[in-house]
Amino acid sequence: MAKVSLVYISLSGNTASFIKRLTVFLQERHEGLEVEQINIKDLVKEGQDFFAMDNPFVAFLPTYLEGGNGVDNGDVEILTTPVGDFIAYGDNASKCFGVVGSGNRNFNNQYCLTAKQYSQRFGFPVLADFEMRGMLGDIKKVAGIIADLYELDS
């Protein structure tokens, strides 16, 4: 049985909604697929230690920033830093296929900026992006990327 691992943080519920819908979509198309959902917010809230991933994973990262415009006068990541800490833990960064960013297009240059920064920091690609909770087209696009990465049969 194939196993897909999705590491994410959801603060407003948008990313959790996307992960839930993505999981259903993947499991409907790939019989017997196990989807592991790791919500970093829950780990931190419950005081659990980070752990080494035993399976390659895709990270999902919303953008929460303060200060600056993200281009010429900087920015400060807020609320989502535990995802970076989890990826940096042990050898996890080498097991990350890449990151899917989310955000609000109204923030212009800061749209999905945290995902772009993680891509540079860890050396993996930004695989895709979606706005807010994402639409069905976003689910299909990300599911296709995941199917290719994990070499899932259709």
C-alpha positions in Angstrom: 0.0 0.0 0.0 1.4 3.4 -0.9 1.7 6.1 1.7 1.6 9.9 1.1 2.7 12.2 3.9 1.4 15.8 4.1 3.0 18.1 6.7 1.1 21.4 7.3 0.0 24.1 9.7 -3.4 25.6 9.7 -4.2 28.6 11.8 -7.5 29.9 10.2 -8.7 26.5 9.0 -8.0 27.2 5.3 -5.1 24.9 5.0 -6.8 22.2 7.0 -9.8 22.4 4.7 -7.5 22.0 1.7 -5.7 19.0 3.2 -9.0 17.3 4.0 -10.4 17.8 0.5 -7.0 16.8 -1.1 -6.9 13.6 1.0 -10.5 12.6 -0.1 -9.6 13.4 -3.7 -6.4 11.3 -3.6 -8.1 8.4 -1.9 -11.0 8.3 -4.3 -8.5 8.0 -7.2 -5.9 5.7 -5.7 -7.4 2.6 -4.1 -5.8 1.7 -0.8 -3.8 4.9 -0.5 -2.8 5.8 3.0 -2.6 9.6 3.5 -0.7 10.7 6.6 -1.7 14.2 7.8 0.7 15.9 10.2 -0.6 19.1 11.6 2.4 20.9 13.2 0.1 23.1 15.1 -1.3 20.1 16.9 2.2 18.8 17.7 3.2 22.1 19.2 -0.1 22.5 21.1 0.2 19.1 22.6 3.8 19.6 23.6 5.0 16.7 21.4 8.6 16.6 20.2 9.4 16.8 16.6 10.4 13.5 15.0 12.3 12.3 12.0 10.1 11.5 9.0 10.4 8.0 7.7 8.5 8.8 4.5 9.1 11.5 1.9 6.6 14.3 2.4 5.1 17.5 0.9 4.8 20.6 3.1 1.9 23.0 3.0 2.5 26.5 4.3 0.2 29.5 4.5 1.7 32.9 4.7 1.5 35.0 7.8 3.9 38.0 7.8 4.3 41.3 9.5 6.3 44.3 8.6 7.9 45.2 5.3 6.6 44.4 1.9 8.5 41.3 1.3 10.6 42.8 -1.5 12.8 45.7 -0.6 12.2 46.2 3.1 11.9 42.8 4.5 9.3 40.9 6.4 8.9 38.8 9.6 7.3 35.4 9.4 4.8 34.9 12.3 2.8 32.0 13.5 4.2 29.4 11.0 7.8 29.1 12.2 7.2 25.7 13.8 6.9 24.2 10.2 10.4 25.4 9.5 11.6 24.0 12.7 10.0 20.6 11.9 11.6 20.6 8.4 15.0 21.5 9.9 14.8 18.8 12.5 17.2 15.9 11.8 17.2 14.9 8.2 13.6 15.9 7.4 14.6 18.6 4.9 16.1 16.0 2.6 12.8 14.0 2.7 10.7 17.0 1.7 9.7 16.9 -2.0 8.8 20.6 -1.8 6.3 23.1 -0.5 2.8 24.2 -1.5 2.2 27.7 -0.5 -1.1 29.4 0.2 -2.2 33.0 1.0 -4.3 35.9 -0.1 -3.6 37.4 -3.5 -4.6 40.8 -2.1 -1.2 40.9 -0.4 0.6 41.1 -3.8 4.3 40.4 -3.4 3.7 38.7 -0.1 1.4 36.1 -1.7 2.9 32.7 -0.8 6.1 34.5 0.2 6.8 32.2 3.1 6.7 29.2 0.8 9.2 30.9 -1.6 11.5 31.7 1.4 11.4 28.0 2.6 12.2 26.9 -0.9 15.3 29.1 -0.9 16.2 28.2 2.7 15.9 24.4 2.3 16.7 24.0 -1.4 13.4 22.3 -2.5 10.9 23.6 -5.0 7.6 25.5 -4.6 5.4 22.8 -6.1 2.2 24.8 -6.3 0.1 27.5 -4.7 -3.5 28.2 -3.9 -5.5 31.1 -2.6 -7.3 30.9 0.8 -9.1 27.5 0.9 -8.3 26.6 -2.7 -10.7 25.6 -5.4 -11.4 22.2 -7.0 -8.9 23.1 -9.7 -6.2 23.6 -7.1 -7.0 20.3 -5.5 -6.7 18.5 -8.9 -3.5 20.2 -9.7 -1.8 19.4 -6.4 -3.2 15.9 -6.4 -1.6 15.4 -9.9 1.8 16.7 -8.6 1.6 14.4 -5.6 0.7 11.4 -7.7 3.7 12.1 -9.9 6.1 12.6 -6.9 5.0 9.4 -5.3 4.6 7.5 -8.6 1.0 6.5 -7.8 -0.9 4.5 -10.3 -4.0 6.2 -11.7 
